[in-house]
Amino acid sequence: MGNLVAFIHERHEFNSWALALEAEALTPEQMTVLQELVDEGKVANLKTAADFLDWQGEAIDSIEHMYGH
């Protein structure tokens, strides 16, 4: 998940990766972050990747999570 660092200076305002994925509101770069989690075998699919990032954001850093980091 090292590529998450690449987005630190970009502001992406959404409350949930999962909701943004469902609404097709993610940028191509954000979709790449989700796809990399799948490709690395950390999750089974994009929905699970989004759920994982939501969980991670809540558990680790809720402020950065609000901006899609």
C-alpha angles and dihedrals in degrees: 000000000000090000091070086077089063089069098052093103095043118086114221111172114204133118099220135029088206094053092044090050091049090049091047088236099132122110119239088255092054090048087053090055090054093044091051090057088054093044091050090054093242092123136015101235146354094272091054090047090054091048089049092052090048090052092045091050092051094044099043113025121352095185095056090041090061088064095048099258 
